[in-house]
Amino acid sequence: MAIEILMPALSPTMEEGTLAKWLVKEGDEVQSGDIIAEIETDKATMEFEAVDEGVMGPLLVPEGSEGVKVNTAIAVLLEEGEDVGSFAVASPAPAEATQAAAPAESNPPANVQAPQQSGGERFFASPLARRIAAEKGIDLSQIKGSGPRGRIIKIDVEDAKPSAKTASEPAAKAAPAAPVSMPKSADAASVARMYEGREYIEVPLDGMRKIIAARLTEAKQTIPHFYLRRDIRLDALLKFRSDLNAQLETRGVKLSVNDFIIKACALALQAVPDANAVWAGDRVLKLKPSDVAVAVAIEGGLFTPVIQDAEAKSLSALSAEMKDLAARARDRKLAPHEYQGGSFAISNLGMFGIDNFDAVINPPHGAILAVGAGVKKPVVDKDGTLEVATVMSVTLSVDHRVIDGALGAEVLKHIVSNLENPMAMLA
């Protein structure tokens, strides 16, 4: 009996993917475990294995197809000797048709006010359009909207002429002038109209950029961030690192400052276990191991691969694992379990010359450490003397639902202490 091969869900959050490449063709014999296709998720390109054995039937979705929904039939697997003609294949409806079939009267977006009525006729208008109409004495019921679902927007009223009735009314009845601002949410067509006649390149969003946009919007809208800042003297760490690298050179190991930062954060979470936590909607989950995520920039976006049990690993082990994860992240070859999870993240822009910045928390993490560059600065020593030291500025962004101010300060104190006294991290 013919079997439909469905688009797999390669991660818990995957809703659609790109069928990047077929590795089989119609008529090929397939065994269970054979790799038959490469699927691109929002984060990685992954190999897709056959679960059953048989003969490859029609490939329903061509290579390079984007936005293929999970559980959509992408191919048919036949038993030996079976004729595909005896199996009716229902091709998935295209996205455009699905959208067209949606009810015409859906709920309006949140930034659309309730429809107004004039003489029994209903119409929608944006707050900005209403303001401009009031200032110019325009009757909105006489305007045809060009926005979504006929909504009246700014461009519709800017060039409209006031009606005779409203033009003759006293100017005192006009609404007071208000500062003109962009609508809260602008669709692509509205934005494109603003740049008519200007040269630009339109860049469609890929899956990764869509996910980044959605998650970071969610983070800034729903997570009550607060920020804690400290300066860290790096001189002792830089000397210690130099000495260690000289001794490890024969083993081909070269530790980075980032390796020490990972270790320092992992140990700080063990010292303050209440801060080693994530937000889980109606509860907080406190983790026992220190699973630390590290932001890795790649073309078109970023990954945050997670180093599990970072508190228990040596600096050389952390260094080797981080190099491997970063290399595979740039090739988009990470498996979902390698970039999901963790309770704490590190974002280091020091190598780009950034002195300090505020990082956005990656849900459901409780905090993220933003790391700036180490720069030479004049500092006052404990005995009151002025000297030059290498100082690194860090900012801890904290989710106030998970970690309170004093608790966050305690974590940051331990991170600073670990980095300013690096030899203690090996004890």
C-alpha positions as CSV (number, residue, x, y, z in Angstrom):
1,M,0.0,0.0,0.0
2,A,1.3,3.4,-0.9
3,I,2.5,5.6,1.9
4,E,2.5,9.4,2.0
5,I,5.8,10.9,3.1
6,L,5.0,14.1,5.2
7,M,7.0,17.2,5.8
8,P,8.6,16.5,9.2
9,A,8.7,18.7,12.2
10,L,12.4,18.9,12.9
11,S,12.1,21.1,15.9
12,P,9.4,21.7,18.5
13,T,8.7,25.2,17.1
14,M,8.9,24.4,13.4
15,E,5.7,25.1,11.5
16,E,7.0,25.2,7.9
17,G,10.3,24.6,6.1
18,T,12.0,24.6,2.8
19,L,12.5,21.4,0.8
20,A,16.1,22.3,-0.2
21,K,17.1,19.2,-2.1
22,W,15.8,15.7,-3.1
23,L,18.5,13.0,-2.8
24,V,16.3,10.4,-4.5
25,K,14.3,10.4,-7.7
26,E,11.1,8.6,-8.7
27,G,11.7,4.9,-9.1
28,D,14.6,4.6,-6.7
29,E,14.5,1.8,-4.1
30,V,14.6,3.2,-0.6
31,Q,15.5,1.4,2.6
32,S,14.5,2.5,6.1
33,G,17.2,4.9,7.4
34,D,18.2,6.1,3.9
35,I,18.6,9.9,3.6
36,I,16.1,11.0,1.0
37,A,16.0,14.8,1.3
38,E,17.6,17.9,2.9
39,I,15.1,20.2,4.8
40,E,15.9,23.8,5.7
41,T,14.3,24.9,9.0
42,D,14.5,28.5,10.3
43,K,17.8,27.6,11.8
44,A,19.5,24.8,10.0
45,T,19.7,22.4,7.0
46,M,18.9,18.9,8.2
47,E,18.9,15.5,6.5
48,F,15.6,13.7,6.3
49,E,15.6,9.9,6.6
50,A,13.1,7.4,5.3
51,V,11.1,5.5,8.0
52,D,9.8,2.8,5.7
53,E,11.2,0.9,2.7
54,G,9.8,0.7,-0.8
55,V,10.1,2.3,-4.2
56,M,10.0,6.1,-4.5
57,G,6.9,7.3,-6.2
58,P,6.0,10.9,-7.3
59,L,7.8,13.7,-5.6
60,L,4.9,16.0,-4.8
61,V,7.0,19.0,-3.8
62,P,9.8,20.2,-6.0
63,E,13.3,21.2,-4.8
64,G,13.6,24.7,-3.4
65,S,10.0,24.9,-2.4
66,E,9.7,27.4,0.5
67,G,7.0,27.6,3.2
68,V,6.0,23.9,3.0
69,K,3.8,23.3,6.1
70,V,4.6,20.5,8.5
71,N,2.6,17.3,7.8
72,T,2.1,18.3,4.2
73,A,2.5,15.3,1.8
74,I,5.8,15.8,0.0
75,A,6.2,12.4,-1.8
76,V,4.7,9.0,-2.1
77,L,6.5,5.7,-1.2
78,L,5.2,2.6,-3.1
79,E,5.4,-1.1,-2.4
80,E,7.3,-3.1,-4.9
81,G,5.2,-3.7,-8.0
82,E,2.6,-1.1,-7.0
83,D,1.3,1.3,-9.6
84,V,1.1,4.9,-8.5
85,G,-2.0,5.3,-10.8
86,S,-3.9,3.2,-8.3
87,F,-3.2,5.7,-5.5
88,A,-5.0,9.0,-5.5
89,V,-2.7,11.7,-4.3
90,A,-4.2,14.9,-2.9
91,S,-1.9,17.8,-3.5
92,P,-1.8,20.3,-0.7
93,A,-3.6,23.5,-1.4
94,P,-1.3,26.5,-2.1
95,A,-1.0,29.1,0.6
96,E,-2.7,31.7,-1.6
97,A,-5.8,29.5,-1.9
98,T,-5.9,28.8,1.8
99,Q,-5.7,32.5,2.5
100,A,-8.4,33.3,0.0
101,A,-10.7,30.7,1.6
102,A,-10.4,32.4,5.0
103,P,-13.5,34.2,6.2
104,A,-13.8,37.7,4.8
105,E,-14.9,39.2,8.1
106,S,-12.0,38.4,10.4
107,N,-11.2,40.4,13.5
108,P,-9.5,43.7,12.7
109,P,-5.9,44.2,13.8
110,A,-5.3,45.6,17.2
111,N,-4.4,49.1,15.9
112,V,-7.6,49.4,14.0
113,Q,-10.4,51.2,15.8
114,A,-14.0,50.2,15.7
115,P,-15.7,51.0,12.4
116,Q,-17.5,54.4,12.2
117,Q,-20.9,54.9,10.8
118,S,-22.2,57.7,8.7
119,G,-25.8,57.4,7.4
120,G,-25.8,53.7,8.1
121,E,-22.6,53.1,6.2
122,R,-19.7,51.5,8.0
123,F,-16.0,52.5,7.4
124,F,-12.6,51.9,9.0
125,A,-10.0,54.6,9.4
126,S,-6.6,54.8,11.1
127,P,-6.2,57.2,14.1
128,L,-3.7,59.2,12.0
129,A,-6.2,59.5,9.1
130,R,-8.9,60.7,11.5
131,R,-6.6,63.3,12.9
132,I,-5.7,64.7,9.5
133,A,-9.3,64.6,8.4
134,A,-10.4,66.5,11.5
135,E,-7.7,69.1,10.9
136,K,-8.6,69.6,7.2
137,G,-12.4,69.4,7.8
138,I,-12.8,66.2,5.6
139,D,-15.8,64.0,5.8
140,L,-14.4,60.5,6.1
141,S,-17.6,58.9,4.8
142,Q,-16.8,60.4,1.4
143,I,-13.3,58.9,1.2
144,K,-12.5,55.5,-0.4
145,G,-9.9,53.7,1.7
146,S,-6.9,52.1,0.0
147,G,-5.7,50.2,3.1
148,P,-6.4,46.6,4.1
149,R,-10.2,45.8,3.9
150,G,-10.9,49.3,2.6
151,R,-9.4,51.0,5.7
152,I,-8.8,54.8,5.3
153,I,-5.2,55.6,5.8
154,K,-3.0,58.7,5.8
155,I,-2.4,58.8,2.1
156,D,-6.2,58.7,1.4
157,V,-6.9,62.0,3.3
158,E,-3.7,64.0,2.6
159,D,-4.9,65.2,-0.8
160,A,-8.6,65.1,-0.2
161,K,-10.7,68.3,-0.3
162,P,-13.0,69.3,2.5
163,S,-16.7,68.9,1.8
164,A,-18.8,72.0,1.5
165,K,-20.7,71.2,4.7
166,T,-17.6,70.8,6.9
167,A,-15.7,73.6,5.2
168,S,-18.4,76.1,6.3
169,E,-18.3,75.1,9.9
170,P,-16.4,77.3,12.4
171,A,-12.7,76.6,12.6
172,A,-13.0,76.3,16.4
173,K,-14.7,72.9,16.0
174,A,-11.6,71.5,14.3
175,A,-9.6,69.1,16.4
176,P,-6.4,70.5,17.9
177,A,-3.3,69.9,15.9
178,A,-1.4,66.8,17.0
179,P,2.1,65.6,16.1
180,V,2.1,63.4,13.0
181,S,3.6,60.0,13.7
182,M,3.9,56.7,11.8
183,P,1.1,54.1,12.4
184,K,1.9,51.4,14.9
185,S,2.0,48.8,12.2
186,A,2.5,49.5,8.5
187,D,1.9,46.9,5.8
188,A,4.4,46.4,2.9
189,A,2.2,48.3,0.4
190,S,1.9,51.4,2.6
191,V,5.6,51.5,3.3
192,A,6.5,51.0,-0.4
193,R,4.2,54.0,-1.3
194,M,6.3,56.2,1.0
195,Y,9.4,55.4,-1.1
196,E,7.9,55.7,-4.6
197,G,10.5,57.2,-6.9
198,R,13.4,56.2,-4.6
199,E,15.8,53.5,-5.6
200,Y,15.9,50.5,-3.2
201,I,16.3,46.7,-3.2
202,E,13.6,44.6,-1.7
203,V,14.9,41.7,0.5
204,P,12.3,39.0,1.3
205,L,12.5,37.6,4.8
206,D,13.8,34.1,5.1
207,G,12.7,31.7,7.8
208,M,15.5,32.7,10.2
209,R,14.9,36.4,10.0
210,K,11.1,35.9,10.5
211,I,11.7,33.9,13.6
212,I,14.3,36.4,14.9
213,A,11.8,39.2,14.3
214,A,9.0,37.4,16.0
215,R,11.0,36.2,19.1
216,L,12.7,39.5,19.7
217,T,9.4,41.4,19.3
218,E,7.9,39.0,21.8
219,A,10.8,39.5,24.1
220,K,10.7,43.3,24.2
221,Q,6.9,43.4,24.5
222,T,6.4,40.7,27.1
223,I,9.6,40.5,29.2
224,P,10.1,43.2,31.9
225,H,13.8,43.9,31.3
226,F,16.0,45.6,33.7
227,Y,19.8,46.2,33.4
228,L,22.8,45.9,35.7
229,R,26.2,47.3,34.6
230,R,29.7,46.6,35.9
231,D,33.3,47.3,34.8
232,I,35.7,44.4,35.0
233,R,39.5,44.7,35.2
234,L,41.0,42.2,32.8
235,D,44.8,42.5,33.5
236,A,45.0,39.4,35.7
237,L,42.9,37.4,33.3
238,L,44.9,38.4,30.2
239,K,48.2,37.4,31.9
240,F,46.8,34.2,33.2
241,R,45.4,33.4,29.7
242,S,48.7,34.1,28.1
243,D,50.6,31.8,30.5
244,L,48.0,29.0,30.0
245,N,48.1,29.3,26.2
246,A,51.9,29.1,26.2
247,Q,51.7,25.8,28.2
248,L,48.8,24.4,26.1
249,E,50.4,25.3,22.7
250,T,51.8,21.7,22.3
251,R,48.3,20.4,22.6
252,G,47.0,22.8,19.9
253,V,44.7,24.5,22.5
254,K,44.3,28.3,22.4
255,L,41.9,29.8,25.0
256,S,39.9,32.9,24.2
257,V,38.6,35.5,26.7
258,N,35.2,34.3,25.7
259,D,36.0,30.8,27.1
260,F,36.8,32.4,30.5
261,I,33.5,34.4,30.3
262,I,31.5,31.2,29.7
263,K,33.2,29.5,32.6
264,A,32.7,32.6,34.9
265,C,29.0,32.7,34.1
266,A,28.5,29.0,34.6
267,L,30.1,29.1,38.0
268,A,28.1,32.2,39.0
269,L,24.9,30.4,38.3
270,Q,26.0,27.6,40.6
271,A,26.9,30.1,43.3
272,V,23.4,31.8,42.9
273,P,21.1,28.8,42.0
274,D,17.9,30.8,42.3
275,A,19.1,32.8,39.3
276,N,19.7,29.7,37.2
277,A,16.1,29.7,36.0
278,V,13.7,30.2,33.1
279,W,10.2,31.6,32.7
280,A,7.6,29.0,31.9
281,G,4.4,30.9,31.6
282,D,2.7,30.2,35.0
283,R,5.8,29.0,36.8
284,V,9.6,29.3,37.0
285,L,11.9,26.4,36.2
286,K,15.1,26.3,38.2
287,L,17.9,24.3,36.5
288,K,20.5,22.4,38.4
289,P,23.3,22.4,35.7
290,S,24.6,25.6,34.1
291,D,23.6,25.4,30.5
292,V,25.0,28.5,28.9
293,A,24.0,29.8,25.4
294,V,26.5,31.8,23.4
295,A,25.3,34.1,20.5
296,V,27.1,33.3,17.2
297,A,26.7,35.7,14.3
298,I,26.1,34.1,10.9
299,E,25.1,35.5,7.6
300,G,21.5,36.8,7.8
301,G,21.1,36.2,11.5
302,L,22.5,34.4,14.5
303,F,22.4,31.2,16.5
304,T,22.7,30.7,20.2
305,P,24.2,27.2,20.6
306,V,24.0,25.9,24.2
307,I,27.0,24.5,26.1
308,Q,25.5,22.1,28.6
309,D,27.0,21.4,32.0
310,A,29.4,24.3,31.4
311,E,30.3,24.5,35.1
312,A,31.8,21.0,35.1
313,K,33.9,21.4,31.9
314,S,37.5,22.5,31.8
315,L,38.5,25.6,29.9
316,S,40.1,23.6,27.1
317,A,36.9,21.5,26.8
318,L,34.8,24.6,26.7
319,S,37.0,26.1,24.1
320,A,36.9,23.0,21.8
321,E,33.2,22.6,22.1
322,M,32.5,26.3,21.4
323,K,34.7,26.3,18.3
324,D,32.9,23.2,17.0
325,L,29.4,24.7,17.7
326,A,30.3,28.1,16.2
327,A,31.7,26.4,13.0
328,R,28.6,24.3,12.5
329,A,26.4,27.2,13.3
330,R,27.9,29.2,10.5
331,D,27.3,26.3,8.1
332,R,23.7,25.9,9.6
333,K,24.4,22.4,10.5
334,L,23.4,22.5,14.2
335,A,20.7,20.0,15.4
336,P,17.8,21.6,17.2
337,H,18.9,20.2,20.6
338,E,22.2,22.1,20.2
339,Y,20.6,25.5,20.1
340,Q,17.5,25.1,22.3
341,G,17.4,25.3,26.0
342,G,19.7,26.9,28.5
343,S,18.9,29.4,31.2
344,F,21.4,32.1,30.5
345,A,23.1,33.6,27.4
346,I,26.2,35.6,26.5
347,S,26.4,38.1,23.6
348,N,30.0,39.3,23.0
349,L,30.5,42.3,20.6
350,G,33.9,43.2,22.0
351,M,35.7,41.9,19.0
352,F,33.8,44.4,16.9
353,G,35.0,47.3,19.0
354,I,31.8,47.9,20.9
355,D,32.4,49.3,24.4
356,N,29.0,48.5,25.8
357,F,25.4,47.7,24.8
358,D,22.2,46.2,26.2
359,A,21.2,42.7,24.9
360,V,17.7,41.5,24.4
361,I,16.8,38.4,26.5
362,N,16.2,35.3,24.5
363,P,13.0,33.6,25.8
364,P,12.6,31.7,28.0
365,H,16.1,32.6,29.5
366,G,16.2,34.5,32.7
367,A,19.1,36.8,31.7
368,I,21.7,37.6,29.1
369,L,25.2,39.1,29.6
370,A,26.3,41.8,27.0
371,V,30.1,41.9,26.8
372,G,32.0,44.9,25.4
373,A,35.6,45.3,24.4
374,G,38.5,45.5,26.8
375,V,40.1,48.9,26.6
376,K,42.9,50.7,28.4
377,K,41.5,53.2,30.9
378,P,42.9,55.2,33.8
379,V,41.7,53.7,37.1
380,V,42.2,54.4,40.8
381,D,43.7,51.5,42.6
382,K,42.7,50.4,46.1
383,D,45.5,52.4,47.7
384,G,44.4,55.6,45.9
385,T,47.0,55.6,43.2
386,L,46.2,56.3,39.5
387,E,47.2,53.6,37.0
388,V,46.3,52.3,33.6
389,A,44.3,49.1,33.4
390,T,42.4,47.0,30.8
391,V,38.7,47.4,31.6
392,M,35.8,45.5,30.0
393,S,32.2,46.8,30.4
394,V,29.4,44.3,30.8
395,T,25.6,44.7,31.1
396,L,23.4,42.0,32.5
397,S,19.8,42.2,31.0
398,V,17.5,40.5,33.5
399,D,13.9,39.2,33.3
400,H,12.3,40.7,36.4
401,R,9.6,37.9,36.5
402,V,12.4,35.4,37.2
403,I,15.2,37.4,38.9
404,D,14.8,40.3,41.2
405,G,17.3,43.2,41.4
406,A,19.3,42.0,44.4
407,L,19.6,38.5,43.0
408,G,20.7,39.8,39.6
409,A,23.3,41.9,41.3
410,E,24.6,38.9,43.2
411,V,25.0,36.9,40.0
412,L,26.9,39.8,38.4
413,K,29.1,40.2,41.5
414,H,30.2,36.5,41.1
415,I,30.8,36.9,37.4
416,V,33.1,39.9,38.0
417,S,34.9,38.1,40.9
418,N,35.5,35.1,38.7
419,L,37.0,37.1,35.8
420,E,39.1,39.3,38.0
421,N,40.5,36.2,39.9
422,P,40.6,33.7,37.0
423,M,42.9,31.2,38.8
424,A,40.1,30.5,41.3
425,M,37.9,29.2,38.5
426,L,40.2,26.2,38.2
427,A,40.0,25.2,41.9
